[in-house]
């Protein structure tokens, strides 16, 4: 195995499922709470892995790892994942993230910066990455390779959020939802809020509405564990999906934040709920990208349906502004990815540099011992000894007729010791051309 694979960026890999490439039915089979993630990390540690992160959110379950043999590590992770979830690699084929090296690093950095979220810029994902990091530490699998890449990802995400308006988009959308809710219902303290699904943008809007005074929150999702976690964070209640009709009829505000590609909320369900409400108005917000509220709902007289584009209009910040912020943040993240890759690559030169420094120090001491009171002689001895081996090797290459190798070695010497730059400087001082 090459040194690059063992200590460089090629040792990194990331595999898993997410909302962009994996069907919801398959993601639901792989959903993982903290105890399950801890069990997976513990199993992988027992198999000898020392750098593993399990990032489990409502949008993704992705595993970052590092090892000297990334192909072997990949097999260990997929095997452990199959044991934990019953989903093997065959079922995942064509539906999973499976990247290595700089692509794995780039993917992690973009996740941390919220560039891979359903709503770009949403603020929760960085906290989720940090929570996964803490879990890895508790499991004893946050080795130096994982620590270094995560710290670089955090710095990159922080810069993207500080130096671009990336984070303003989701916050302004949530503020717009609060404004519409107040325009429609007035005093929000009497309003009941239903969060249908657990997608991050829905959680952000629920958080903002509660801060604005909404009186009660109920979280309803087929993913019971996820719903309980969100309800705990926001101080709400949890209800089963079998109570959806009662919950709709009892809610003034409904946030639809599911992760599917089909309509979750039908015209019939909303029409029946409005009838039970005696047509008192209902504010429905579809925070999904693909649309989870049936279009016919908009034709119901007392149903006020808004999607993300509608809220952008209320916030007077169009999609173009959000896209421009994402482009600027993407450039910053890419700069950070390349800088991290360079840093890891430079580390491979450290052993050779240390050996060279040790050799130079040995020869320095020898020269001083032989000429303790004669600086000119000592420095002449030192220079001669330091140049002896490379000079002899260069002459041998020339004598053997290996011109290509000799030329490469000579070019490397000129680069390492900046010989061309020194010659240019001397010629400049003399007023002559090289």
Steps between C-alpha positions, in 0.01 A plus 500: 500500500641839404587767751240721334226252578622457857553862603384716211160596370448170315447332836168683543169354386131582545208267435132507585157620390348846465196683369656575162573151373318252727126421488314582821393136552866393502608788725230406748655154533837651590387772742717498811464665842792571735499160678499321163778725370703435817454124455621527140804706602583254777480206259734675256745589779508133602589419138806726526377831355611815681351781287123473439212750501131405469292798389131415539235766432153495346663554159797264519691219666857539378820357641840669470806288574875490445735206470815371337293269279182692408358209299523273804351773722213539255425128527506515881257794506256346253511172692435671833223710344334187361515336842346806665225575245450188291583698184795361304711647223288338228192695613701820516656465153440816300334674795787586731782747545829316444795739468866502598793732532441864418142425391421367849659806660308733268173323579554536877594869469191573289274321749646699791449826307135403429561494126359146473184566704155507343487871584851638451625693801276341766682531834441163668730275299826638641374425850409150385853445368641617834263267687619210283858605579430484875348154455814384316715628785284322756535179296879537482516533120585869462863450398736768371395460135133554588577787739704687242242475220213598730680802642573615145134444404381707797732787411385490138130499597551785746671711236229429242226606741690808620617635165199426278124550548458120486338478845265791438280309255349240737471753783319749275268222378414408859442867585272529198298201624459674837385818324237317292379309807451827689324663205261205480442412866600810698591391852715189457467394863163341419635314197582131491789390278531162331842398368438220252838336440843579641694661218744766629334802339170405661671482837652845448161652411335329798771641724441853366122472533530381859736789576236733350245373753321201346326325784548127429699270275426142399751302294360223281720272292519134400853515642401486867851524643582800284171668594571448869846655466364809322213537748743479791723771352206733431290425807212345307287186506517192278205336328468196277426528131172318556371819669571723198134592430438606860826694509421686177156601625656623824781712344508860381852461352632192321861460394546217250863388524508144371773342292300324232440571134122447499225723639467434873210734569200443271222739405247264655678491837523881521140548379368265770715671765372844397141373522562386857656840570188669359725658236711693745821586306795264489853612409688218323870527419667252266871513580595211272680545171284265292164598648310295757162677497263406220456802267119479525526603867570857385148519358339443839359829625639495854832332424791743462782301341856638474810330365863617522468718188196676649687568823798633307264749341370608842859535623586705188799277440474299180647165418772673300636652822506161667670338200762775487578450870531125442742556211719729710496255791583211265812681381612556859437137589695382194794721603489337843487150348806568286687655795428194715615268222826696466553490875455123510730456200771715660500275805648220290818705458553540876697174561747582221541856625565376854761251374671773296504734799648226720773429241587868473522528878732198525733648238488840669615348829779304325627815331498696826682219680773494234541880482365641826682834473506548122163601360622514139640147512195364681258647246719374210497149647123519553424615145728236349344217697142611434565525126704179467216245470273698262802603286622142473150376413458766227841416345415128508174561313684697236769232468240224463340687211165525674442851373128513583553403865797736529296787355213434739737488798671819388164674457396383846822634652443836332145506634588387853783749540350779283817507288334668203352769724842560655661532156230743392564709810875510439450603136256767605748646745768502226263655247535208257255256347511129587 
